[in-house]
Amino acid sequence: MKQYKFILSGGGTGGHIYPAIAIANELKSRFPNAEFLFVGAKDKMEMQKVPQAGYKIIGLWIAGLQRRLTFDNTLFPIKLISSLLKSRTIIKQFEPDVVIGTGGFASGPLLQIAAIAGIPTVIQEQNSYPGITNKLLSKKAKKICVAYENLERFFPKEKMILTGNPVRQDLIDIDSKREIALQHFDLDPKKKTLLVLGGSLGARRINELIAKEILLFAAHNVQVIWQCGKLYFDDYKRLEENDNIQIHSFIDKMDLVYAAADIVVSRAGASSVSELCIVGKPVIFIPSPNVAEDHQTKNAQAIVDKNGAILLKEVELDSQFGTVFESLIKDEAKQKMLSDNIKQLAMPEATIRIVDEIVKLIDRK
């Protein structure tokens, strides 16, 4: 059997990294002798997370444009040229059969060079509203694996496949892990558990909200597992003095924390939304307003439109969060309705479908 070679590029946040790792793991299970190389952005979290998953990674000197005038923006053309040249060297030396991009700064130059070199490229677009990089890359991509319907206005219809987003396979059956999860996090099984997720880097506005509402949670006998992000951990760890609050900078055992949760407050990054559909817990989405094209609001709205979640914008938190939370925690029927509806939107076979498309491309070579 031919020894296949795959390059994967995705990073900046967990939402780009973990899908790339999930795709690599599925490819590896089908082609145990295959060679894998990841390409990321220097100084970003993929440079740690990818080696931890057992894969080699090379970093490019690349970063996105800031929305305001900064010194880093003046360096952008130099960084882009440097990354294109290094990508050309990587492609030439590694000679991949397919290059797969899951988003992030590094995937742009790499997939562009791969396409120019005639190597098949696959884009995995996680959001309901694609960023400018993937729109540009789509022109030369062989396949575009999407997680939402109605993206024809952004991508060529004939290249698109509705696959869903890759998720960690250990999330597929969390109900069986409930008892272990409660023990792992030392939780009281008689109390409801609220899980708060601000994304892999944390979310300032969500952290401010949870700190402000500690008495509300205590009044409703709710225990809280709060992932505040490593940037904010030192600011909030003192609040663990409250008996009902656990604060974590990062949570590794996501399957267990989802199993323990009764209600979730979360950002609406694409990977988080896909995971929450599979997990099937009642969710209050608080999208980040500071992302390109406000895509987190669009991700969340796609779930809300199917009566699968609650959406609160950051500007509504002070006036509405308390009322919305109290209403939900008291209403078991509403919790069940949200849980049942969000589960209907899950695509647990996403990773398999994406790899099926990649395999079709190498079969044609």
C-alpha positions in Angstrom: 0.0 0.0 0.0 1.2 3.5 -0.9 2.4 5.5 2.1 0.3 8.6 2.1 1.3 12.0 3.3 -1.0 14.6 4.8 -0.5 18.2 5.9 -3.0 19.7 8.2 -3.2 23.4 9.1 -5.4 24.9 11.7 -4.8 27.0 14.8 -5.1 30.1 16.9 -7.9 28.7 19.0 -9.0 25.3 20.1 -11.9 25.6 17.6 -9.4 25.3 14.8 -6.9 22.9 16.4 -9.1 20.1 17.7 -11.0 19.6 14.4 -7.6 19.2 12.7 -6.4 16.7 15.3 -9.7 14.8 15.0 -9.3 14.5 11.2 -5.7 13.4 11.6 -6.7 10.7 14.1 -9.4 9.3 11.7 -6.9 9.4 8.8 -4.3 7.6 10.9 -6.9 4.9 11.9 -7.4 4.2 8.2 -3.8 4.6 7.0 -1.6 3.5 9.9 1.6 4.0 7.9 0.7 7.5 6.7 2.9 10.5 7.5 1.5 13.6 9.1 2.7 17.2 9.4 0.9 20.1 11.0 1.6 23.7 10.1 0.6 26.4 12.5 1.4 30.0 13.6 4.4 30.5 15.8 3.6 31.4 19.4 0.0 30.2 19.1 -1.6 27.4 21.2 -1.3 24.8 18.4 2.5 24.7 19.0 1.8 23.0 22.3 -1.5 21.2 21.7 -0.5 19.4 18.4 2.7 17.8 19.9 0.6 16.8 22.9 -1.6 14.9 20.5 1.4 13.1 19.1 2.0 15.0 15.8 4.9 17.1 14.5 4.2 20.8 13.8 6.1 23.6 12.0 5.3 27.2 12.8 5.0 30.1 10.4 5.6 33.7 11.2 2.1 34.9 10.5 -0.7 36.7 12.3 -4.0 38.3 11.3 -4.6 41.9 10.6 -5.8 43.9 13.7 -8.9 46.0 13.4 -7.1 49.1 14.6 -3.8 50.6 13.4 -1.0 48.8 15.2 2.7 48.2 14.6 1.9 44.5 14.0 -0.3 45.6 11.0 2.7 47.2 9.4 4.6 43.9 9.6 1.7 42.0 8.0 3.0 42.1 4.4 6.5 40.9 5.5 5.0 38.1 7.6 2.8 37.0 4.7 5.7 36.9 2.2 7.8 35.0 4.8 4.9 32.5 5.4 4.4 32.0 1.6 8.1 31.3 1.1 8.3 28.9 4.0 5.0 27.1 2.9 6.6 26.6 -0.5 9.6 24.9 1.1 7.4 22.8 3.4 5.3 21.6 0.4 8.4 20.9 -1.7 10.2 18.9 1.0 7.2 17.0 2.4 5.4 16.3 -0.9 1.9 15.8 0.6 -0.9 13.9 -1.2 -3.6 16.3 0.3 -3.5 19.5 2.3 -6.3 20.1 4.8 -7.1 23.5 6.3 -9.4 23.9 9.3 -8.9 27.7 9.7 -6.5 30.0 11.5 -3.8 32.3 10.2 -1.4 29.7 8.9 -3.9 27.8 6.7 -4.1 30.7 4.3 -0.5 30.8 2.9 -0.1 27.0 3.1 -3.3 26.1 1.2 -2.6 28.8 -1.4 0.9 27.4 -2.1 -0.4 23.8 -2.2 -3.1 24.7 -4.7 -0.6 26.5 -6.9 1.6 23.4 -6.8 -1.4 21.3 -8.0 -1.9 19.4 -4.7 -5.5 18.8 -3.8 -6.7 21.0 -0.9 -9.7 20.5 1.4 -11.2 23.3 3.5 -13.2 22.5 6.6 -15.3 25.5 7.3 -16.7 25.4 10.8 -18.9 28.6 10.9 -22.2 29.6 9.5 -20.5 32.7 8.1 -17.1 32.0 6.6 -14.1 34.3 7.0 -12.4 36.0 4.1 -9.4 33.6 4.0 -11.6 30.6 3.3 -13.7 32.5 0.8 -10.5 33.2 -1.2 -9.1 29.7 -0.8 -12.4 28.1 -1.9 -11.7 29.2 -5.5 -8.9 26.6 -5.8 -10.0 24.0 -3.2 -11.1 20.6 -4.4 -13.6 20.1 -1.6 -15.2 22.3 1.0 -16.7 20.5 4.0 -19.2 22.7 5.8 -21.2 22.5 9.0 -24.2 24.7 8.1 -26.6 24.7 5.2 -27.2 27.6 2.8 -23.5 28.6 2.2 -23.9 28.7 -1.6 -23.5 32.5 -1.5 -20.0 32.1 -0.2 -18.7 28.9 -1.9 -19.1 27.1 -5.2 -22.0 24.8 -4.7 -20.5 21.9 -6.6 -17.5 21.7 -4.2 -19.5 21.8 -0.9 -20.3 18.8 1.2 -22.5 19.1 4.4 -20.5 17.1 6.9 -20.8 18.9 10.2 -17.8 19.8 12.4 -15.4 17.2 13.8 -15.8 16.7 17.6 -14.0 14.7 20.2 -15.3 11.1 20.0 -15.4 10.8 23.7 -18.4 13.1 23.8 -20.7 10.7 21.9 -21.9 8.8 25.0 -21.6 11.1 28.0 -24.8 10.0 29.8 -23.0 6.8 30.9 -20.2 8.9 32.5 -22.5 11.0 34.8 -21.6 9.2 38.1 -17.8 9.2 37.3 -18.0 12.9 36.3 -19.7 14.0 39.6 -17.0 12.1 41.6 -14.2 13.6 39.4 -15.3 17.2 40.0 -16.4 16.4 43.6 -20.0 17.6 43.0 -23.1 17.2 45.0 -25.5 15.0 43.0 -28.5 16.6 44.7 -27.7 20.0 43.2 -27.9 21.3 39.7 -24.6 22.0 38.0 -23.9 25.0 35.8 -21.0 24.8 33.4 -19.5 28.1 32.2 -17.3 28.1 29.1 -15.6 31.1 27.6 -13.6 29.3 24.9 -10.0 28.1 25.2 -8.7 31.6 25.8 -11.4 32.8 28.2 -14.0 35.5 27.8 -13.8 38.7 29.8 -17.4 39.7 29.6 -18.7 36.2 30.6 -16.2 36.2 33.5 -17.5 39.5 34.8 -21.0 38.3 34.5 -20.4 35.0 36.5 -18.5 36.9 39.2 -21.4 39.3 39.6 -24.1 36.6 39.7 -22.5 34.3 42.4 -25.2 35.1 44.9 -27.9 34.3 42.3 -26.5 30.8 41.7 -26.2 30.2 45.5 -29.8 31.3 46.0 -31.0 28.6 43.6 -28.7 25.9 45.1 -26.7 25.7 41.9 -23.0 24.6 41.9 -20.8 26.1 39.2 -17.9 24.8 37.2 -16.3 27.8 35.6 -13.6 27.7 32.9 -12.4 31.3 33.0 -9.3 30.9 30.7 -5.7 31.1 31.7 -5.6 34.9 30.9 -8.1 35.5 33.7 -7.4 32.7 36.3 -5.4 34.9 38.7 -8.2 37.5 38.6 -10.9 35.1 39.7 -9.4 32.2 41.6 -10.1 33.9 45.0 -13.8 33.4 44.3 -13.4 29.7 45.0 -13.9 30.7 48.6 -17.6 30.3 47.7 -18.5 26.7 48.4 -20.6 26.4 45.2 -17.9 27.6 42.8 -15.0 25.7 41.1 -12.7 27.8 38.9 -10.5 26.3 36.2 -8.1 28.0 33.8 -8.6 25.1 31.3 -10.5 21.8 31.4 -8.9 18.8 29.8 -11.7 16.2 30.7 -14.4 17.8 28.5 -16.3 14.6 28.3 -16.6 14.4 32.1 -17.4 18.1 32.6 -20.2 17.9 30.0 -21.5 14.8 31.7 -21.6 16.6 35.0 -23.4 19.7 33.7 -27.2 20.3 33.8 -27.1 23.7 32.1 -24.3 25.3 30.1 -23.4 29.0 29.5 -21.1 29.2 26.5 -19.6 31.3 23.7 -20.8 30.2 20.3 -17.6 29.3 18.4 -18.3 26.7 15.8 -16.6 23.8 17.6 -18.4 24.6 20.9 -21.7 24.7 19.1 -21.1 21.4 17.4 -20.0 19.8 20.7 -23.0 21.1 22.5 -25.4 19.7 19.9 -23.9 16.2 20.6 -23.9 16.7 24.4 -27.5 17.8 24.3 -27.7 20.0 27.4 -29.8 23.2 27.8 -27.5 26.1 26.6 -27.5 29.8 27.0 -25.2 31.1 24.2 -23.4 34.4 24.8 -21.7 35.0 21.4 -18.5 37.1 21.2 -19.2 40.3 19.4 -15.5 40.7 18.6 -15.1 38.2 15.8 -15.1 38.6 12.1 -18.6 39.2 10.6 -20.2 38.5 14.0 -20.1 34.8 13.1 -20.7 33.6 16.6 -24.1 35.2 16.7 -25.0 33.6 13.4 -23.8 30.2 14.7 -26.0 30.5 17.8 -28.9 31.9 15.9 -29.0 28.8 13.7 -29.6 26.7 16.8 -32.1 29.2 18.4 -34.1 29.2 15.1 -34.7 25.4 15.8 -35.7 26.1 19.4 -32.5 24.4 20.6 -30.9 27.1 22.8 -31.3 30.5 24.3 -29.3 33.5 22.9 -28.2 36.5 25.0 -26.1 39.3 23.5 -23.4 40.8 25.7 -25.3 44.1 25.8 -28.3 42.3 27.2 -26.5 40.5 30.1 -26.9 43.1 32.9 -30.6 43.6 32.2 -31.7 40.0 31.2 -29.4 37.3 32.4 -30.8 36.9 35.9 -34.4 36.7 34.7 -33.5 34.2 31.9 -31.4 32.0 34.2 -34.0 31.9 36.9 -36.7 31.1 34.4 -34.7 28.2 32.9 -33.5 26.7 36.2 -37.1 26.5 37.5 -38.5 25.0 34.3 -37.7 21.4 33.9 -40.0 21.1 30.9 -38.1 23.9 29.1 -34.7 22.3 29.9 -35.9 19.0 28.4 -37.3 20.8 25.3 -34.0 22.6 24.7 -32.0 19.4 25.3 -34.1 17.3 22.9 -34.1 20.0 20.1 -30.4 20.7 20.2 -29.6 17.0 20.0 -31.6 16.8 16.8 -29.0 19.1 15.2 -26.0 16.9 16.1 -23.8 15.4 13.4 -21.7 12.8 15.2 -20.3 11.3 12.0 -18.7 14.6 10.8 -15.1 13.4 11.1 -15.8 10.2 9.2 -17.6 12.1 6.4 -14.8 14.6 6.0 -12.2 11.8 5.8 -14.3 10.0 3.3 -14.1 13.1 1.1 -10.3 13.3 1.6 -10.0 9.5 0.7 -11.9 10.1 -2.6 -9.3 12.7 -3.6 -6.3 10.4 -3.0 -8.1 7.5 -4.8 -8.3 9.7 -7.9 -4.6 10.5 -8.0 
